[in-house]
C-alpha cells in the first residue's frame, strides 16, 4: 500500500540525517511500523530496506541512536516468521558487514554490540538458518557466524557463548558434507579463541567434536 512506501521513504531520509534526534526518530518509526504488522499484510518487498536502514544505525556515533536501532531491529525480527528469518539472513549479514566497515574501509567491532543484549536483535537469523533443512543455507549460516563473531567486542561475546556454541555443537557431529563441517569447525575455533573463560564449560564437547572430525577425515 501507499502507506508502506511513505514509511520507507521517511525511514531512509531519517537515518541519513545529520541530526541524531532525527536518526533516533527514524529507528523509532521502524519499531512503530512493526507494531502494526499483521499476518495478512503483504510487506515482504519492504523487509530488506527496513533491515538495511536499521542496521546502518548500529554504527552510529551516538549511543542513543544505537539503542533505538537495536530496539527497532528487535521489533522487526520479532514480527518475522522462522522462514522469513532464514530468507533474510544474507540481508542482515550483509548490512552488518557494511555497517562495520564504516568510514575506515575495514571491519571493526560494531558500536551497538557493546550494549546489553544487543545480539538478541540479530542472532535469530543465524540460529534459525543453522537449524534449517537446507545444507547450503546451514553452511552459509556457519560461515556468517565466523564473520559476526569478529564484529562483537569480547566482553559482550562471552555472554553469548552458551547461545551460540550450543547450537553449533548440536549439529556439527551430524552426517554432512565436508564443506559444512569445516565451516562449523572454523566458527567453533574462532569462538574458542575469543570466548575467554566462558568456553571452559564446553571443553569436553569441543574435544570430542574435533576428535570425531579428525577421525572422519582419515
Backbone as JSON Lines, residues from 0, in Angstrom:
{"i":0,"aa":"X","n":[0.84,-1.19,0.0],"ca":[0.0,0.0,0.0],"c":[0.88,1.25,0.0]}
{"i":1,"aa":"X","n":[0.22,2.4,-0.24],"ca":[0.96,3.66,-0.29],"c":[1.58,3.99,1.06]}
{"i":2,"aa":"X","n":[0.92,3.56,2.15],"ca":[1.45,3.87,3.49],"c":[2.79,3.2,3.71]}
{"i":3,"aa":"X","n":[2.98,2.0,3.14],"ca":[4.27,1.32,3.26],"c":[5.37,2.16,2.64]}
{"i":4,"aa":"X","n":[5.13,2.63,1.43],"ca":[6.15,3.41,0.74],"c":[6.43,4.73,1.46]}
{"i":5,"aa":"X","n":[5.4,5.3,2.07],"ca":[5.57,6.54,2.82],"c":[6.49,6.32,4.02]}
{"i":6,"aa":"X","n":[6.24,5.23,4.74],"ca":[7.07,4.9,5.91],"c":[8.51,4.64,5.49]}
{"i":7,"aa":"X","n":[8.68,3.84,4.43],"ca":[10.03,3.51,3.96],"c":[10.79,4.77,3.58]}
{"i":8,"aa":"X","n":[10.12,5.67,2.88],"ca":[10.76,6.91,2.47],"c":[11.18,7.76,3.66]}
{"i":9,"aa":"X","n":[10.34,7.83,4.67],"ca":[10.67,8.61,5.87],"c":[11.84,7.99,6.64]}
{"i":10,"aa":"X","n":[11.84,6.66,6.71],"ca":[12.93,5.97,7.4],"c":[14.26,6.23,6.7]}
{"i":11,"aa":"X","n":[14.28,6.07,5.38],"ca":[15.52,6.26,4.62],"c":[16.06,7.67,4.78]}
{"i":12,"aa":"X","n":[15.17,8.65,4.76],"ca":[15.6,10.04,4.93],"c":[16.12,10.29,6.35]}
{"i":13,"aa":"X","n":[15.44,9.7,7.33],"ca":[15.79,9.97,8.72],"c":[17.15,9.4,9.08]}
{"i":14,"aa":"X","n":[17.45,8.18,8.64],"ca":[18.71,7.55,9.06],"c":[19.92,8.24,8.43]}
{"i":15,"aa":"X","n":[19.7,9.01,7.38],"ca":[20.8,9.72,6.74],"c":[20.93,11.16,7.24]}
{"i":16,"aa":"X","n":[20.08,11.54,8.19],"ca":[20.09,12.91,8.69],"c":[21.34,13.2,9.52]}
{"i":17,"aa":"X","n":[21.74,14.45,9.53],"ca":[22.87,14.87,10.36],"c":[22.45,15.06,11.81]}
{"i":18,"aa":"X","n":[21.15,15.05,12.06],"ca":[20.61,15.24,13.4],"c":[20.43,13.89,14.09]}
{"i":19,"aa":"X","n":[21.03,13.71,15.25],"ca":[20.88,12.45,15.98],"c":[19.42,12.24,16.41]}
{"i":20,"aa":"X","n":[18.72,13.33,16.71],"ca":[17.31,13.2,17.09],"c":[16.49,12.65,15.93]}
{"i":21,"aa":"X","n":[16.81,13.09,14.74],"ca":[16.08,12.61,13.56],"c":[16.41,11.15,13.29]}
{"i":22,"aa":"X","n":[17.68,10.78,13.47],"ca":[18.07,9.39,13.27],"c":[17.37,8.48,14.3]}
{"i":23,"aa":"X","n":[17.29,8.96,15.53],"ca":[16.54,8.22,16.55],"c":[15.08,8.07,16.14]}
{"i":24,"aa":"X","n":[14.54,9.15,15.59],"ca":[13.15,9.1,15.14],"c":[12.94,8.1,14.03]}
{"i":25,"aa":"X","n":[13.92,7.99,13.13],"ca":[13.83,7.01,12.05],"c":[13.78,5.59,12.58]}
{"i":26,"aa":"X","n":[14.63,5.29,13.57],"ca":[14.62,3.96,14.18],"c":[13.32,3.71,14.92]}
{"i":27,"aa":"X","n":[12.83,4.72,15.64],"ca":[11.57,4.57,16.36],"c":[10.41,4.31,15.4]}
{"i":28,"aa":"X","n":[10.48,4.94,14.24],"ca":[9.43,4.74,13.23],"c":[9.39,3.29,12.76]}
{"i":29,"aa":"X","n":[10.56,2.67,12.63],"ca":[10.61,1.26,12.24],"c":[9.9,0.4,13.29]}
{"i":30,"aa":"X","n":[10.21,0.67,14.56],"ca":[9.59,-0.1,15.65],"c":[8.07,0.1,15.66]}
{"i":31,"aa":"X","n":[7.64,1.33,15.48],"ca":[6.19,1.62,15.45],"c":[5.52,0.94,14.27]}
{"i":32,"aa":"X","n":[6.2,0.96,13.13],"ca":[5.67,0.31,11.93],"c":[5.51,-1.19,12.17]}
{"i":33,"aa":"X","n":[6.49,-1.8,12.78],"ca":[6.43,-3.25,13.04],"c":[5.27,-3.61,13.95]}
{"i":34,"aa":"X","n":[4.91,-2.7,14.84],"ca":[3.81,-2.95,15.77],"c":[2.47,-3.01,15.05]}
{"i":35,"aa":"X","n":[2.42,-2.5,13.82],"ca":[1.16,-2.5,13.06],"c":[1.06,-3.7,12.11]}
{"i":36,"aa":"X","n":[2.13,-4.48,12.0],"ca":[2.15,-5.58,11.05],"c":[1.23,-6.71,11.51]}
{"i":37,"aa":"X","n":[0.46,-7.23,10.58],"ca":[-0.41,-8.37,10.84],"c":[-0.13,-9.46,9.8]}
{"i":38,"aa":"X","n":[-0.46,-10.71,10.09],"ca":[-0.13,-11.83,9.2],"c":[-0.64,-11.68,7.77]}
{"i":39,"aa":"X","n":[-1.77,-11.01,7.62],"ca":[-2.35,-10.89,6.27],"c":[-1.71,-9.8,5.42]}
{"i":40,"aa":"X","n":[-0.83,-9.01,5.99],"ca":[-0.19,-7.92,5.24],"c":[0.87,-8.46,4.29]}
{"i":41,"aa":"X","n":[0.9,-7.91,3.09],"ca":[1.91,-8.28,2.1],"c":[2.99,-7.2,2.09]}
{"i":42,"aa":"X","n":[4.04,-7.44,2.85],"ca":[5.06,-6.41,3.01],"c":[6.47,-6.95,2.79]}
{"i":43,"aa":"X","n":[6.59,-8.16,2.27],"ca":[7.9,-8.8,2.1],"c":[8.89,-7.95,1.31]}
{"i":44,"aa":"X","n":[8.4,-7.21,0.32],"ca":[9.29,-6.44,-0.54],"c":[9.94,-5.27,0.2]}
{"i":45,"aa":"X","n":[9.41,-4.95,1.38],"ca":[9.95,-3.82,2.13],"c":[10.91,-4.25,3.24]}
{"i":46,"aa":"X","n":[10.97,-5.54,3.53],"ca":[11.75,-6.02,4.68],"c":[13.24,-5.71,4.51]}
{"i":47,"aa":"X","n":[13.78,-5.97,3.33],"ca":[15.22,-5.74,3.11],"c":[15.6,-4.29,3.36]}
{"i":48,"aa":"X","n":[14.79,-3.36,2.88],"ca":[15.1,-1.94,3.05],"c":[15.06,-1.55,4.52]}
{"i":49,"aa":"X","n":[14.08,-2.08,5.24],"ca":[13.98,-1.78,6.67],"c":[15.19,-2.33,7.43]}
{"i":50,"aa":"X","n":[15.59,-3.55,7.09],"ca":[16.75,-4.15,7.73],"c":[18.01,-3.33,7.46]}
{"i":51,"aa":"X","n":[18.23,-3.01,6.2],"ca":[19.44,-2.29,5.82],"c":[19.55,-0.93,6.5]}
{"i":52,"aa":"X","n":[18.45,-0.22,6.56],"ca":[18.48,1.12,7.15],"c":[18.54,1.09,8.67]}
{"i":53,"aa":"X","n":[17.96,0.07,9.27],"ca":[18.03,-0.05,10.73],"c":[19.42,-0.46,11.17]}
{"i":54,"aa":"X","n":[19.98,-1.48,10.53],"ca":[21.32,-1.96,10.9],"c":[22.37,-0.89,10.66]}
{"i":55,"aa":"X","n":[22.16,-0.07,9.68],"ca":[23.1,1.02,9.41],"c":[23.37,1.85,10.66]}
{"i":56,"aa":"X","n":[22.34,1.99,11.49],"ca":[22.47,2.82,12.69],"c":[23.2,2.11,13.82]}
{"i":57,"aa":"X","n":[23.52,0.83,13.67],"ca":[24.31,0.12,14.69],"c":[25.7,0.74,14.83]}
{"i":58,"aa":"X","n":[26.14,1.4,13.77],"ca":[27.48,2.01,13.79],"c":[27.41,3.52,14.06]}
{"i":59,"aa":"X","n":[26.25,4.0,14.45],"ca":[26.09,5.43,14.7],"c":[27.01,5.88,15.83]}
{"i":60,"aa":"X","n":[27.45,7.12,15.76],"ca":[28.37,7.66,16.77],"c":[27.66,7.99,18.08]}
{"i":61,"aa":"X","n":[26.32,8.06,18.04],"ca":[25.57,8.39,19.25],"c":[24.94,7.13,19.86]}
{"i":62,"aa":"X","n":[25.21,6.91,21.13],"ca":[24.68,5.71,21.78],"c":[23.15,5.68,21.8]}
{"i":63,"aa":"X","n":[22.54,6.85,21.93],"ca":[21.07,6.91,21.95],"c":[20.49,6.37,20.65]}
{"i":64,"aa":"X","n":[21.15,6.69,19.54],"ca":[20.7,6.2,18.24],"c":[20.9,4.69,18.15]}
{"i":65,"aa":"X","n":[22.03,4.22,18.64],"ca":[22.3,2.78,18.64],"c":[21.21,2.03,19.4]}
{"i":66,"aa":"X","n":[20.84,2.54,20.56],"ca":[19.81,1.89,21.38],"c":[18.47,1.83,20.65]}
{"i":67,"aa":"X","n":[18.11,2.92,20.01],"ca":[16.85,2.95,19.25],"c":[16.9,1.96,18.08]}
{"i":68,"aa":"X","n":[18.07,1.88,17.45],"ca":[18.22,0.97,16.31],"c":[18.1,-0.49,16.77]}
{"i":69,"aa":"X","n":[18.68,-0.81,17.92],"ca":[18.58,-2.17,18.45],"c":[17.14,-2.52,18.79]}
{"i":70,"aa":"X","n":[16.43,-1.58,19.38],"ca":[15.03,-1.82,19.7],"c":[14.2,-2.01,18.42]}
{"i":71,"aa":"X","n":[14.52,-1.21,17.41],"ca":[13.8,-1.32,16.14],"c":[14.07,-2.66,15.47]}
{"i":72,"aa":"X","n":[15.35,-3.08,15.49],"ca":[15.71,-4.35,14.86],"c":[15.1,-5.52,15.62]}
{"i":73,"aa":"X","n":[15.05,-5.43,16.93],"ca":[14.41,-6.46,17.74],"c":[12.93,-6.56,17.4]}
{"i":74,"aa":"X","n":[12.29,-5.42,17.23],"ca":[10.87,-5.41,16.86],"c":[10.66,-6.01,15.48]}
{"i":75,"aa":"X","n":[11.55,-5.66,14.56],"ca":[11.45,-6.19,13.19],"c":[11.65,-7.7,13.18]}
{"i":76,"aa":"X","n":[12.66,-8.16,13.9],"ca":[12.93,-9.59,13.97],"c":[11.74,-10.33,14.57]}
{"i":77,"aa":"X","n":[11.12,-9.71,15.55],"ca":[10.01,-10.35,16.25],"c":[8.77,-10.58,15.42]}
{"i":78,"aa":"X","n":[8.58,-9.79,14.37],"ca":[7.37,-9.96,13.55],"c":[7.62,-10.85,12.33]}
{"i":79,"aa":"X","n":[8.86,-11.3,12.14],"ca":[9.18,-12.18,11.02],"c":[9.0,-13.65,11.42]}
{"i":80,"aa":"X","n":[8.52,-14.45,10.5],"ca":[8.4,-15.88,10.74],"c":[9.78,-16.53,10.69]}
{"i":81,"aa":"X","n":[9.86,-17.78,11.14],"ca":[11.13,-18.51,11.07],"c":[11.63,-18.58,9.64]}
{"i":82,"aa":"X","n":[10.71,-18.82,8.72],"ca":[11.1,-18.91,7.3],"c":[11.62,-17.59,6.78]}
{"i":83,"aa":"X","n":[11.01,-16.49,7.2],"ca":[11.47,-15.17,6.77],"c":[12.84,-14.85,7.37]}
{"i":84,"aa":"X","n":[13.05,-15.24,8.61],"ca":[14.35,-15.0,9.22],"c":[15.45,-15.76,8.48]}
{"i":85,"aa":"X","n":[15.15,-16.97,8.05],"ca":[16.11,-17.73,7.26],"c":[16.34,-17.07,5.9]}
{"i":86,"aa":"X","n":[15.28,-16.61,5.3],"ca":[15.38,-15.97,3.98],"c":[16.2,-14.69,4.03]}
{"i":87,"aa":"X","n":[16.08,-13.93,5.11],"ca":[16.71,-12.61,5.16],"c":[18.04,-12.61,5.92]}
{"i":88,"aa":"X","n":[18.56,-13.78,6.27],"ca":[19.89,-13.82,6.88],"c":[20.93,-13.14,5.99]}
{"i":89,"aa":"X","n":[21.0,-13.43,4.68],"ca":[22.01,-12.75,3.86],"c":[21.89,-11.23,3.9]}
{"i":90,"aa":"X","n":[20.65,-10.73,3.96],"ca":[20.44,-9.28,4.03],"c":[20.96,-8.72,5.35]}
{"i":91,"aa":"X","n":[20.62,-9.39,6.43],"ca":[21.08,-8.96,7.76],"c":[22.6,-8.99,7.83]}
{"i":92,"aa":"X","n":[23.18,-10.08,7.37],"ca":[24.63,-10.24,7.48],"c":[25.37,-9.23,6.61]}
{"i":93,"aa":"X","n":[24.87,-8.99,5.43],"ca":[25.48,-8.0,4.55],"c":[25.4,-6.6,5.17]}
{"i":94,"aa":"X","n":[24.24,-6.29,5.75],"ca":[24.05,-4.98,6.36],"c":[25.0,-4.79,7.55]}
{"i":95,"aa":"X","n":[25.19,-5.84,8.35],"ca":[26.11,-5.75,9.48],"c":[27.54,-5.54,9.01]}
{"i":96,"aa":"X","n":[27.92,-6.26,7.96],"ca":[29.27,-6.15,7.43],"c":[29.53,-4.75,6.88]}
{"i":97,"aa":"X","n":[28.57,-4.21,6.15],"ca":[28.7,-2.87,5.59],"c":[28.78,-1.83,6.71]}
{"i":98,"aa":"X","n":[27.93,-1.98,7.73],"ca":[27.95,-1.02,8.84],"c":[29.28,-1.06,9.59]}
{"i":99,"aa":"X","n":[29.84,-2.26,9.74],"ca":[31.09,-2.41,10.48],"c":[32.27,-1.79,9.74]}
{"i":100,"aa":"X","n":[32.21,-1.79,8.42],"ca":[33.31,-1.17,7.66],"c":[33.38,0.32,7.93]}
{"i":101,"aa":"X","n":[32.22,0.92,8.07],"ca":[32.16,2.34,8.38],"c":[32.96,3.18,7.4]}
{"i":102,"aa":"X","n":[33.65,4.16,7.93],"ca":[34.44,5.06,7.1],"c":[35.88,4.6,6.97]}
{"i":103,"aa":"X","n":[36.23,3.52,7.7],"ca":[37.62,3.08,7.7],"c":[37.95,2.17,6.54]}
{"i":104,"aa":"X","n":[36.9,1.58,5.93],"ca":[37.12,0.68,4.81],"c":[37.49,-0.73,5.23]}
{"i":105,"aa":"X","n":[37.54,-0.99,6.53],"ca":[37.87,-2.33,7.03],"c":[36.94,-2.72,8.16]}
{"i":106,"aa":"X","n":[36.82,-4.03,8.46],"ca":[35.91,-4.47,9.51],"c":[36.36,-4.02,10.89]}
{"i":107,"aa":"X","n":[35.42,-3.76,11.75],"ca":[35.72,-3.39,13.13],"c":[34.51,-3.75,13.97]}
{"i":108,"aa":"X","n":[34.67,-3.72,15.29],"ca":[33.54,-4.03,16.16],"c":[32.44,-2.99,15.96]}
{"i":109,"aa":"X","n":[31.22,-3.47,15.94],"ca":[30.09,-2.56,15.82],"c":[29.79,-1.95,17.18]}
{"i":110,"aa":"X","n":[29.66,-0.64,17.2],"ca":[29.45,0.07,18.46],"c":[28.23,-0.45,19.22]}
{"i":111,"aa":"X","n":[27.15,-0.71,18.51],"ca":[25.91,-1.13,19.16],"c":[26.05,-2.47,19.87]}
{"i":112,"aa":"X","n":[26.96,-3.32,19.42],"ca":[27.12,-4.64,20.02],"c":[27.77,-4.59,21.4]}
{"i":113,"aa":"X","n":[28.19,-3.41,21.83],"ca":[28.72,-3.25,23.18],"c":[27.59,-3.06,24.19]}
{"i":114,"aa":"X","n":[26.39,-2.78,23.7],"ca":[25.25,-2.52,24.58],"c":[24.62,-3.82,25.06]}
{"i":115,"aa":"X","n":[23.95,-3.8,26.21],"ca":[23.35,-5.01,26.76],"c":[22.36,-5.69,25.81]}
{"i":116,"aa":"X","n":[22.49,-7.0,25.69],"ca":[21.57,-7.84,24.91],"c":[21.47,-7.43,23.44]}
{"i":117,"aa":"X","n":[22.5,-6.76,22.94],"ca":[22.45,-6.26,21.57],"c":[22.31,-7.38,20.53]}
{"i":118,"aa":"X","n":[23.01,-8.48,20.76],"ca":[22.98,-9.57,19.78],"c":[21.61,-10.22,19.65]}
{"i":119,"aa":"X","n":[20.77,-10.03,20.65],"ca":[19.42,-10.61,20.59],"c":[18.65,-10.1,19.36]}
{"i":120,"aa":"X","n":[19.04,-8.95,18.87],"ca":[18.31,-8.35,17.75],"c":[18.58,-9.05,16.42]}
{"i":121,"aa":"X","n":[19.71,-9.76,16.32],"ca":[20.06,-10.39,15.04],"c":[20.35,-11.89,15.11]}
{"i":122,"aa":"X","n":[20.64,-12.41,16.29],"ca":[21.01,-13.82,16.4],"c":[19.97,-14.79,15.85]}
{"i":123,"aa":"X","n":[18.66,-14.52,16.0],"ca":[17.68,-15.48,15.48],"c":[17.86,-15.81,14.0]}
{"i":124,"aa":"X","n":[18.31,-14.86,13.2],"ca":[18.51,-15.12,11.77],"c":[19.57,-16.21,11.57]}
{"i":125,"aa":"X","n":[20.63,-16.13,12.35],"ca":[21.73,-17.08,12.25],"c":[21.34,-18.44,12.81]}
{"i":126,"aa":"X","n":[20.72,-18.43,13.99],"ca":[20.38,-19.69,14.65],"c":[19.29,-20.46,13.92]}
{"i":127,"aa":"X","n":[18.28,-19.75,13.44],"ca":[17.2,-20.43,12.71],"c":[17.71,-21.01,11.39]}
{"i":128,"aa":"X","n":[18.61,-20.31,10.74],"ca":[19.16,-20.81,9.48],"c":[20.09,-21.98,9.72]}
{"i":129,"aa":"X","n":[20.84,-21.94,10.8],"ca":[21.73,-23.05,11.15],"c":[20.93,-24.33,11.39]}
{"i":130,"aa":"X","n":[19.71,-24.18,11.84],"ca":[18.85,-25.34,12.13],"c":[17.94,-25.71,10.96]}
{"i":131,"aa":"X","n":[18.11,-25.07,9.82],"ca":[17.23,-25.32,8.69],"c":[17.56,-26.66,8.03]}
{"i":132,"aa":"X","n":[16.72,-27.08,7.1],"ca":[16.93,-28.36,6.41],"c":[17.84,-28.21,5.19]}
{"i":133,"aa":"X","n":[18.11,-26.99,4.78],"ca":[18.94,-26.74,3.61],"c":[20.42,-26.77,4.01]}
{"i":134,"aa":"X","n":[21.17,-27.7,3.43],"ca":[22.6,-27.8,3.74],"c":[23.34,-26.54,3.29]}
{"i":135,"aa":"X","n":[22.95,-26.01,2.15],"ca":[23.59,-24.8,1.64],"c":[23.35,-23.62,2.58]}
{"i":136,"aa":"X","n":[22.11,-23.5,3.06],"ca":[21.79,-22.41,3.97],"c":[22.53,-22.57,5.29]}
{"i":137,"aa":"X","n":[22.65,-23.8,5.77],"ca":[23.35,-24.05,7.02],"c":[24.83,-23.7,6.9]}
{"i":138,"aa":"X","n":[25.41,-24.04,5.77],"ca":[26.82,-23.71,5.57],"c":[27.0,-22.19,5.53]}
{"i":139,"aa":"X","n":[26.07,-21.51,4.86],"ca":[26.14,-20.05,4.82],"c":[26.03,-19.44,6.19]}
{"i":140,"aa":"X","n":[25.16,-20.02,7.04],"ca":[25.0,-19.51,8.4],"c":[26.26,-19.74,9.22]}
{"i":141,"aa":"X","n":[26.89,-20.91,9.03],"ca":[28.12,-21.22,9.77],"c":[29.23,-20.25,9.41]}
{"i":142,"aa":"X","n":[29.38,-19.97,8.12],"ca":[30.41,-19.03,7.69],"c":[30.08,-17.61,8.17]}
{"i":143,"aa":"X","n":[28.8,-17.28,8.2],"ca":[28.39,-15.96,8.67],"c":[28.66,-15.8,10.16]}
{"i":144,"aa":"X","n":[28.52,-16.89,10.92],"ca":[28.84,-16.84,12.34],"c":[30.29,-16.41,12.55]}
{"i":145,"aa":"X","n":[31.17,-16.96,11.73],"ca":[32.59,-16.62,11.86],"c":[32.82,-15.13,11.64]}
{"i":146,"aa":"X","n":[32.05,-14.56,10.73],"ca":[32.18,-13.13,10.45],"c":[31.64,-12.28,11.59]}
{"i":147,"aa":"X","n":[30.45,-12.64,12.06],"ca":[29.8,-11.78,13.05],"c":[30.54,-11.8,14.38]}
{"i":148,"aa":"X","n":[31.19,-12.93,14.69],"ca":[31.97,-13.01,15.93],"c":[33.04,-11.92,15.98]}
{"i":149,"aa":"X","n":[33.58,-11.59,14.81],"ca":[34.62,-10.57,14.73],"c":[34.06,-9.17,14.99]}
{"i":150,"aa":"X","n":[32.76,-9.01,14.86],"ca":[32.15,-7.7,14.99],"c":[31.67,-7.4,16.41]}
{"i":151,"aa":"X","n":[31.83,-8.38,17.31],"ca":[31.32,-8.23,18.67],"c":[32.48,-8.09,19.65]}
{"i":152,"aa":"X","n":[32.48,-7.07,20.47],"ca":[33.53,-6.94,21.48],"c":[33.57,-8.18,22.36]}
{"i":153,"aa":"X","n":[34.76,-8.59,22.78],"ca":[34.9,-9.84,23.52],"c":[34.05,-9.89,24.77]}
{"i":154,"aa":"X","n":[34.0,-8.81,25.51],"ca":[33.21,-8.78,26.75],"c":[31.74,-9.09,26.49]}
{"i":155,"aa":"X","n":[31.23,-8.58,25.39],"ca":[29.83,-8.84,25.04],"c":[29.66,-10.25,24.5]}
{"i":156,"aa":"X","n":[30.65,-10.71,23.73],"ca":[30.57,-12.04,23.12],"c":[30.54,-13.14,24.17]}
{"i":157,"aa":"X","n":[31.31,-12.98,25.24],"ca":[31.39,-14.01,26.28],"c":[30.03,-14.33,26.88]}
{"i":158,"aa":"X","n":[29.15,-13.35,26.91],"ca":[27.82,-13.56,27.49],"c":[26.92,-14.39,26.58]}
{"i":159,"aa":"X","n":[27.35,-14.58,25.34],"ca":[26.52,-15.32,24.37],"c":[27.12,-16.67,23.99]}
{"i":160,"aa":"X","n":[28.14,-17.12,24.7],"ca":[28.79,-18.38,24.35],"c":[27.81,-19.55,24.36]}
{"i":161,"aa":"X","n":[27.0,-19.64,25.42],"ca":[26.03,-20.74,25.5],"c":[25.04,-20.67,24.35]}
{"i":162,"aa":"X","n":[24.58,-19.48,24.04],"ca":[23.58,-19.29,22.99],"c":[24.11,-19.67,21.62]}
{"i":163,"aa":"X","n":[25.4,-19.42,21.38],"ca":[25.97,-19.65,20.05],"c":[26.63,-21.02,19.93]}
{"i":164,"aa":"X","n":[27.49,-21.36,20.89],"ca":[28.23,-22.62,20.77],"c":[27.31,-23.83,20.89]}
{"i":165,"aa":"X","n":[26.33,-23.75,21.77],"ca":[25.42,-24.88,21.97],"c":[24.79,-25.38,20.68]}
{"i":166,"aa":"X","n":[24.13,-24.52,19.9],"ca":[23.51,-24.96,18.65],"c":[24.51,-25.49,17.63]}
{"i":167,"aa":"X","n":[25.71,-24.91,17.58],"ca":[26.72,-25.4,16.65],"c":[27.17,-26.81,17.04]}
{"i":168,"aa":"X","n":[27.38,-27.03,18.33],"ca":[27.8,-28.35,18.8],"c":[26.72,-29.4,18.55]}
{"i":169,"aa":"X","n":[25.47,-28.98,18.58],"ca":[24.38,-29.94,18.37],"c":[24.34,-30.47,16.94]}
{"i":170,"aa":"X","n":[24.84,-29.69,16.0],"ca":[24.74,-30.11,14.59],"c":[26.08,-30.54,14.0]}
{"i":171,"aa":"X","n":[27.2,-30.2,14.63],"ca":[28.49,-30.42,13.99],"c":[28.82,-31.9,13.82]}
{"i":172,"aa":"X","n":[28.26,-32.76,14.66],"ca":[28.56,-34.18,14.57],"c":[27.56,-34.96,13.73]}
{"i":173,"aa":"X","n":[26.61,-34.26,13.13],"ca":[25.68,-34.92,12.23],"c":[26.38,-35.3,10.92]}
{"i":174,"aa":"X","n":[25.76,-36.19,10.18],"ca":[26.29,-36.53,8.87],"c":[26.07,-35.34,7.94]}
{"i":175,"aa":"X","n":[27.14,-34.87,7.29],"ca":[27.04,-33.67,6.47],"c":[28.21,-33.61,5.49]}
{"i":176,"aa":"X","n":[28.1,-32.77,4.47],"ca":[29.21,-32.59,3.53],"c":[30.43,-32.02,4.25]}
{"i":177,"aa":"X","n":[31.63,-32.36,3.8],"ca":[32.85,-31.84,4.44],"c":[32.91,-30.33,4.51]}
{"i":178,"aa":"X","n":[32.39,-29.65,3.49],"ca":[32.46,-28.18,3.48],"c":[31.64,-27.58,4.6]}
{"i":179,"aa":"X","n":[30.5,-28.19,4.92],"ca":[29.66,-27.7,6.01],"c":[30.34,-27.95,7.35]}
{"i":180,"aa":"X","n":[30.9,-29.16,7.52],"ca":[31.59,-29.46,8.77],"c":[32.77,-28.52,8.99]}
{"i":181,"aa":"X","n":[33.5,-28.24,7.91],"ca":[34.65,-27.34,8.01],"c":[34.21,-25.94,8.41]}
{"i":182,"aa":"X","n":[33.09,-25.47,7.85],"ca":[32.58,-24.15,8.2],"c":[32.18,-24.09,9.67]}
{"i":183,"aa":"X","n":[31.55,-25.16,10.16],"ca":[31.15,-25.22,11.57],"c":[32.36,-25.25,12.49]}
{"i":184,"aa":"X","n":[33.35,-26.06,12.14],"ca":[34.55,-26.16,12.96],"c":[35.34,-24.85,12.96]}
{"i":185,"aa":"X","n":[35.34,-24.17,11.84],"ca":[36.01,-22.86,11.77],"c":[35.34,-21.85,12.7]}
{"i":186,"aa":"X","n":[34.0,-21.89,12.7],"ca":[33.25,-20.99,13.59],"c":[33.54,-21.32,15.04]}
{"i":187,"aa":"X","n":[33.58,-22.61,15.36],"ca":[33.89,-23.03,16.73],"c":[35.29,-22.6,17.16]}
{"i":188,"aa":"X","n":[36.24,-22.76,16.26],"ca":[37.61,-22.39,16.56],"c":[37.72,-20.9,16.88]}
{"i":189,"aa":"X","n":[37.04,-20.08,16.09],"ca":[37.08,-18.65,16.33],"c":[36.4,-18.3,17.65]}
{"i":190,"aa":"X","n":[35.28,-18.96,17.93],"ca":[34.58,-18.72,19.18],"c":[35.45,-19.08,20.38]}
{"i":191,"aa":"X","n":[36.15,-20.21,20.27],"ca":[37.02,-20.64,21.36],"c":[38.14,-19.62,21.58]}
{"i":192,"aa":"X","n":[38.68,-19.08,20.5],"ca":[39.78,-18.14,20.61],"c":[39.36,-16.81,21.22]}
{"i":193,"aa":"X","n":[38.07,-16.5,21.12],"ca":[37.59,-15.21,21.63],"c":[36.66,-15.34,22.83]}
{"i":194,"aa":"X","n":[36.36,-16.57,23.21],"ca":[35.35,-16.77,24.25],"c":[35.83,-16.64,25.68]}
{"i":195,"aa":"X","n":[37.13,-16.63,25.88],"ca":[37.66,-16.49,27.23],"c":[37.25,-17.64,28.14]}
{"i":196,"aa":"X","n":[37.09,-17.31,29.42],"ca":[36.78,-18.33,30.42],"c":[35.42,-18.97,30.2]}
{"i":197,"aa":"X","n":[34.52,-18.29,29.51],"ca":[33.18,-18.82,29.29],"c":[33.16,-20.08,28.44]}
{"i":198,"aa":"X","n":[34.26,-20.38,27.76],"ca":[34.33,-21.56,26.89],"c":[34.61,-22.83,27.68]}
{"i":199,"aa":"X","n":[35.11,-22.7,28.89],"ca":[35.55,-23.87,29.65],"c":[34.46,-24.92,29.8]}
{"i":200,"aa":"X","n":[33.24,-24.49,29.95],"ca":[32.14,-25.43,30.16],"c":[31.93,-26.34,28.95]}
{"i":201,"aa":"X","n":[32.41,-25.91,27.79],"ca":[32.2,-26.67,26.56],"c":[33.41,-27.53,26.16]}
{"i":202,"aa":"X","n":[34.47,-27.49,26.95],"ca":[35.7,-28.16,26.54],"c":[35.52,-29.66,26.24]}
{"i":203,"aa":"X","n":[34.8,-30.42,27.06],"ca":[34.62,-31.85,26.73],"c":[33.92,-32.07,25.39]}
{"i":204,"aa":"X","n":[32.86,-31.3,25.14],"ca":[32.14,-31.44,23.88],"c":[32.98,-30.97,22.69]}
{"i":205,"aa":"X","n":[33.72,-29.9,22.89],"ca":[34.58,-29.4,21.83],"c":[35.66,-30.43,21.48]}
{"i":206,"aa":"X","n":[36.23,-31.02,22.51],"ca":[37.28,-32.02,22.28],"c":[36.75,-33.2,21.49]}
{"i":207,"aa":"X","n":[35.58,-33.71,21.87],"ca":[35.01,-34.86,21.16],"c":[34.64,-34.5,19.73]}
{"i":208,"aa":"X","n":[34.19,-33.28,19.51],"ca":[33.82,-32.85,18.15],"c":[35.04,-32.78,17.25]}
{"i":209,"aa":"X","n":[36.13,-32.23,17.78],"ca":[37.36,-32.14,16.98],"c":[37.95,-33.52,16.72]}
{"i":210,"aa":"X","n":[37.91,-34.41,17.72],"ca":[38.43,-35.77,17.53],"c":[37.61,-36.5,16.46]}
{"i":211,"aa":"X","n":[36.29,-36.39,16.53],"ca":[35.44,-37.03,15.54],"c":[35.72,-36.49,14.14]}
{"i":212,"aa":"X","n":[35.9,-35.17,14.05],"ca":[36.17,-34.57,12.75],"c":[37.47,-35.1,12.16]}
{"i":213,"aa":"X","n":[38.49,-35.24,13.0],"ca":[39.77,-35.76,12.52],"c":[39.66,-37.22,12.1]}
{"i":214,"aa":"X","n":[38.9,-38.0,12.87],"ca":[38.71,-39.42,12.52],"c":[37.95,-39.57,11.22]}
{"i":215,"aa":"X","n":[36.98,-38.68,11.01],"ca":[36.17,-38.75,9.77],"c":[37.01,-38.46,8.55]}
{"i":216,"aa":"X","n":[38.07,-37.68,8.73],"ca":[38.9,-37.32,7.59],"c":[39.93,-38.4,7.26]}
{"i":217,"aa":"X","n":[40.14,-39.31,8.2],"ca":[41.12,-40.38,7.97],"c":[40.59,-41.4,6.97]}
